[in-house]
Amino acid sequence: MTNLEQVLLRTQMIIDADKREEQRDQILKMMYLDDIDSEFVKNNLDISDKELTAIVDELVELGFLQFISDDELEISKKGTIYVKNQGWGF
């Protein structure tokens, strides 16, 4: 792999990571503001079931979301604090 290819690959990885972080933040904002379902999130963020599952898994692992039943999530206290500290005007 050439140096240019390596730089392009690293750049794409950074862009993908930034996009994923933005999607995580958007989900947290939506959940903070309203009771939403997975179809709403997928349609608004234009993501697949697989992508949504991966993002939700990350948010649960970070402690920002928590399961309240087998198929229902809520924003956790830690997630609420994160949203309030972002300066998004809430």
N, C-alpha and C positions, 0 to 999 in steps of 0.2 A: 504494500500500500504506500502510495506516495505521500509526501508531507501535505500536499494540498488535499488529498483525499482524507487524511487524518484530521485536518483542520475542519473540513466540511462535515465529517462525521461527528466530531465534538460539538460543532456549532448546532447541528440538527438535534443532538442529544440535549443541549441546553435549551433550545427552543421547545422541545417536547416536554422537558421538565417544567419550564415556565408555564406552558399551556396546561399541564396537569395541575399545577398549583393554583392557577386561575380557576380551573373547573372545580377544584376542591373548595375554594373560597366562595364561588358562586352557589354551590350546594349548601354550604353553611349559611350564607345570606338568606337563601330561599327558605331554609328550614327555620331560621330565626324569625323570619317575618310571617310565615304562614304554615299551615298544615298542608303538605304536598305529597304526591305519590310519585312512584318511579317513572311512570309515563310522562308526567309533567316535566320532570327533570331531563329525561332523555330527549324530549321534544325541544325544550328550551336550550339545551346545550348541544343538541345534535350529536349525541353519543349513542353507542350501542349498549346492549345489555351487559356485554363483557366489560366494556369500559366503565360503566356505572358500578358494576360489582367491584372492580379493582379500586376505584376511587373510594367507594363506601368502606371497603376493607381497610384502606389506608386511614380513613377518618376514624374508624373504630379503633384501629391500632394506636393512633395518636391520642385517643381518648376524647375526641371531639364529638363523636356520636356514640350512642349506646342502644342496645336492643332492649325493647320493653316487652316484646313477644317474639315468637319465631320469625315473623315477617314484618315487624314494625320497629322503626328506629325513632329516636328523638335526639335532639341536640343536648349534649351533656352540659353540666355546669362549666367544665373546662372549655367546651366549645362556645358557650355563651360569653364567657370572659374573653376568649380570643376574638369573637366578632365585635364585641364592644370596644376592645382595645385597638381595632384596626382603623378607627377614624372614618368609618363609612357613613356616618351621620345618623346612627341609630341611638 
